Amino acid sequence: MHHNPTPESNRVLVLGGDGFCGWPSVLHLSAAGYDVAIVDNLARRQIDVELECESLTPIRPLGQRLDTWARLSGRVIPHHRFDLARHYQRLVDLLLEWRPATVVHFAEQRSAPYSMKSAYEKRYTMENNLGATNNLLTALVETGLDAHVVHLGTMGVYGYGSAGMKIPEGYLKVAVETESGEHAENEILYPTHPGSIYHLTKSQDQLSFYFFNKNDGVRVTDLHQGIVWGTQTVETARDERLINRFDYDGDFGTVLNRFLMQAAINHPLSVHGTGGQTRAFIHIQDMVRCIELAVATPPAHGDRVRICNQMTETHRVRDLAQLISVETGVEIAYLDNPRVEAVENNLHAANDFLLSLGLEPITLSGGLRREVTEIADTYAHRCDKSKIMTQSLWRQHPIRGTRQHTTEPAKHKNKPRTPPTNSALRI
Ligand SMILES: NC(=O)c1ccc[n+]([C@@H]2O[C@H](COP(=O)([O-])OP(=O)(O)OC[C@H]3O[C@@H](n4cnc5c(N)ncnc54)[C@H](O)[C@@H]3O)[C@@H](O)[C@H]2O)c1
């Protein structure tokens, strides 16, 4: 057991600081005057090698990124390369030596399709994500370092059914009928409905936070983030060597960025199923501002885990496709859905906490055009069209004894289908 080290109030350790969300957050925090250090084992870059696919934008090696930032800003950001899920002692030593006041935890395998590819990716995602979170929480307890953990979770833990109510920020008020017939009121963690192995890891992370907060007083903010769209922030746009990654492939590309890139190369916009899935979104510039707000306002000692829905708007996938189709003239292709999920869902979620801290969101209608012209058009020549389609199937085999099978047989995979009729669109 170590003696309680005192955190240095200005220091933020960013786990996963080379990634799509981590890199712009690192620069934003550094520009805001924080002392930042990165832990990243470059696993995401290794997955690029494995999938034989690259970011649409030409991302530089992390060392070049950091040199460029040091030259531009005069601020040096150290990088520690080790695997958080496996090199526990490295993490303990770093926490004791550097004593950050905040640890922002982005370091997880974050693609749902990748997590469903095969047994290898399923096991990797579970071991990596749960291992990293568990090591972080255990190391904070072992070292006694009183650091605030800011974790990136996902709106997906609520499930993508229709809740029939506004989804609260993490906790659900319930009234339980007791034996005497009275109603006892309580507040519980909102029941999770993971829709993939990736989402399962985020659901299990939640329980770990709950336990370490209750048992050891670890202060945690869990940001249930929507799908991040956009590429650049004020800081990453300062020099092309700082450019952020833009994934467009079937595994890591998020829906809106995929549409933008498809529009740029005149490829039909790939909508899975009817496109009736409603999802939550946030622009990357707002995402980094939310991270800063969370870092600047840690929960008090003794507070329960603070859960915030980090999203600014919700849209149906087919509405997004139509918006971009109208904007660019590119047609829409309705494809079989590889996922096991509700065909149509509504999503209505609270995001009061971040708005109360002063976030003024960038909306899709305001920022879309710029994203198409500045990123997708500029780098369209780097696109490998063979990587656009999603290859992962949620279910390899139909479930025995049930009639529930929403996954099409592999031979029909990604075959264009007739668009839904108008009556389906009216749902
Ligand atoms: N991108 C989105 O739209 C989105 C939406 C909701 C939530 N999130 C969450 O935000 C976080 C970051 O997402 P992202 O899009 O930046 O992903 P990303 O894959 O681009 O970045 C994750 C980074 O963490 C690193 N990493 C992974 N495992 C590690 C380990 N064991 N040790 C050290 N480093 C490790 C990777 O190398 C990578 O640089 C994830 O937890 C994700 O679930 C992202």
The ligand as a MOL file (V3000), in Angstrom:
LIG
                    3D

  0  0  0     0  0            999 V3000
M  V30 BEGIN CTAB
M  V30 COUNTS 44 48 0 0 0
M  V30 BEGIN ATOM
M  V30 1 N -16.2580 7.9540 -31.5650 0
M  V30 2 C -17.5040 8.0320 -31.1420 0
M  V30 3 O -18.4270 8.4260 -31.8610 0
M  V30 4 C -17.8180 7.6600 -29.7120 0
M  V30 5 C -19.1510 7.7130 -29.2900 0
M  V30 6 C -19.4730 7.3630 -27.9780 0
M  V30 7 C -18.4600 6.9680 -27.1010 0
M  V30 8 N -17.1660 6.9260 -27.5310 0 CHG=1
M  V30 9 C -16.1410 6.4820 -26.5730 0
M  V30 10 O -15.0550 7.3750 -26.5430 0
M  V30 11 C -13.8360 6.6530 -26.3200 0
M  V30 12 C -12.8390 7.0290 -27.4150 0
M  V30 13 O -13.3980 6.7130 -28.6880 0
M  V30 14 P -12.6100 7.0360 -30.0280 0
M  V30 15 O -13.6050 7.1730 -31.1020 0
M  V30 16 O -11.6350 8.1140 -29.7580 0 CHG=-1
M  V30 17 O -11.8340 5.6450 -30.2420 0
M  V30 18 P -10.3670 5.3960 -30.8400 0
M  V30 19 O -10.2510 3.9440 -31.0880 0
M  V30 20 O -10.0950 6.3280 -31.9620 0
M  V30 21 O -9.4190 5.8070 -29.6140 0
M  V30 22 C -9.1550 4.9700 -28.5090 0
M  V30 23 C -7.6700 5.0940 -28.1920 0
M  V30 24 O -7.3770 4.2860 -27.0420 0
M  V30 25 C -6.2030 3.5250 -27.2890 0
M  V30 26 N -6.3120 2.2780 -26.5030 0
M  V30 27 C -7.2550 1.3190 -26.6420 0
M  V30 28 N -7.0230 0.3340 -25.7750 0
M  V30 29 C -5.9160 0.6790 -25.0560 0
M  V30 30 C -5.1790 0.0520 -24.0170 0
M  V30 31 N -5.5320 -1.1500 -23.5230 0
M  V30 32 N -4.0940 0.6930 -23.5270 0
M  V30 33 C -3.7190 1.8970 -24.0180 0
M  V30 34 N -4.3700 2.5300 -25.0140 0
M  V30 35 C -5.4700 1.9250 -25.5310 0
M  V30 36 C -6.2030 3.3070 -28.7950 0
M  V30 37 O -4.9030 3.0440 -29.3280 0
M  V30 38 C -6.7930 4.6080 -29.3310 0
M  V30 39 O -5.8110 5.5560 -29.6450 0
M  V30 40 C -14.1930 5.1780 -26.3560 0
M  V30 41 O -14.2590 4.6710 -25.0590 0
M  V30 42 C -15.5490 5.1540 -27.0080 0
M  V30 43 O -16.2980 4.0800 -26.5560 0
M  V30 44 C -16.8210 7.2570 -28.8190 0
M  V30 END ATOM
M  V30 BEGIN BOND
M  V30 1 1 1 2
M  V30 2 2 2 3
M  V30 3 1 2 4
M  V30 4 1 4 5
M  V30 5 2 4 44
M  V30 6 2 5 6
M  V30 7 1 6 7
M  V30 8 2 7 8
M  V30 9 1 8 9
M  V30 10 1 8 44
M  V30 11 1 9 10
M  V30 12 1 9 42
M  V30 13 1 10 11
M  V30 14 1 11 12
M  V30 15 1 11 40
M  V30 16 1 12 13
M  V30 17 1 13 14
M  V30 18 2 14 15
M  V30 19 1 14 16
M  V30 20 1 14 17
M  V30 21 1 17 18
M  V30 22 2 18 19
M  V30 23 1 18 20
M  V30 24 1 18 21
M  V30 25 1 21 22
M  V30 26 1 22 23
M  V30 27 1 23 24
M  V30 28 1 23 38
M  V30 29 1 24 25
M  V30 30 1 25 26
M  V30 31 1 25 36
M  V30 32 1 26 27
M  V30 33 1 26 35
M  V30 34 2 27 28
M  V30 35 1 28 29
M  V30 36 1 29 30
M  V30 37 2 29 35
M  V30 38 1 30 31
M  V30 39 2 30 32
M  V30 40 1 32 33
M  V30 41 2 33 34
M  V30 42 1 34 35
M  V30 43 1 36 37
M  V30 44 1 36 38
M  V30 45 1 38 39
M  V30 46 1 40 41
M  V30 47 1 40 42
M  V30 48 1 42 43
M  V30 END BOND
M  V30 END CTAB
M  END
